[in-house]
Amino acid sequence: MKNTQAISVTIPTELAHSLERLQKHKMKNYSAIVTEAVREYVLREEYEELSAFGGKKAKAASIMTEEDIDKAVHEVKKSAKHTKNNR
């Protein structure tokens, strides 16, 4: 079973020339370069989604500063320790 899938994309000519120069300079094939670029793009988009989600949750919990984060972490640790000790 293959772990890859062939796709076809169209990119601007100038970008294609840049990709060709990069491919020659890095001595990597086009697939490796495009795979790396797409992977980084996907990871960045996922990070942005998680960051926005976390930001909304933090705002809802009135966590706005690093000090607020420290307080929240301390409270969670204290609560977990208390729960563990009461078992």
C-alpha positions in Angstrom: 0.0 0.0 0.0 1.3 3.4 -0.9 1.6 6.2 1.7 1.6 8.8 -1.0 -0.9 10.3 -3.4 -0.2 12.1 -6.6 -1.9 15.4 -7.1 -1.7 18.1 -9.7 -1.4 21.8 -8.9 -1.1 24.9 -10.9 1.2 27.6 -9.7 2.3 31.0 -11.1 5.2 30.8 -13.5 7.5 32.9 -11.3 6.9 30.6 -8.4 7.6 27.6 -10.6 10.9 29.2 -11.5 11.7 29.8 -7.9 10.8 26.2 -7.0 13.1 25.0 -9.8 16.0 27.1 -8.5 15.4 25.9 -5.0 15.2 22.3 -6.1 18.6 22.6 -7.8 20.2 24.4 -4.9 18.9 22.0 -2.2 19.3 18.9 -4.5 15.8 17.7 -3.4 13.1 16.6 -5.7 10.0 18.7 -6.2 7.8 16.3 -4.2 10.1 16.6 -1.2 10.1 20.4 -1.3 6.3 20.7 -1.9 5.6 18.1 0.8 7.7 20.0 3.3 6.0 23.3 2.4 2.5 21.9 2.6 3.2 20.1 5.9 4.5 23.4 7.4 1.4 25.3 6.1 -1.0 22.7 7.6 0.8 22.7 10.9 0.7 26.6 11.0 -3.0 26.6 10.2 -3.7 24.0 12.9 -1.7 26.0 15.4 -3.6 29.2 14.5 -6.9 27.3 15.0 -5.9 26.0 18.4 -4.5 29.4 19.4 -7.8 31.1 18.5 -9.7 28.4 20.4 -7.4 28.7 23.4 -7.7 32.5 23.3 -11.5 32.3 23.4 -11.4 29.9 26.3 -8.9 32.0 28.2 -11.0 35.1 27.6 -14.1 33.3 28.9 -12.1 32.3 32.0 -10.8 35.9 32.4 -7.2 34.7 31.8 -5.6 37.7 30.1 -2.0 37.9 31.4 0.9 35.6 32.2 0.1 36.1 35.8 -3.5 34.9 35.2 -2.0 31.8 33.5 0.3 31.1 36.5 -2.6 31.4 38.9 -4.8 29.1 36.8 -2.0 26.5 36.6 -1.4 26.7 40.3 -5.1 26.2 41.1 -5.3 23.2 38.8 -2.2 21.6 40.3 -3.4 22.3 43.8 -6.8 20.8 43.0 -5.2 17.7 41.4 -2.9 17.2 44.4 -5.9 17.6 46.8 -7.9 15.1 44.8 -5.0 12.6 44.7 -4.5 12.9 48.5 -8.2 12.2 49.2 -8.2 8.9 47.5 
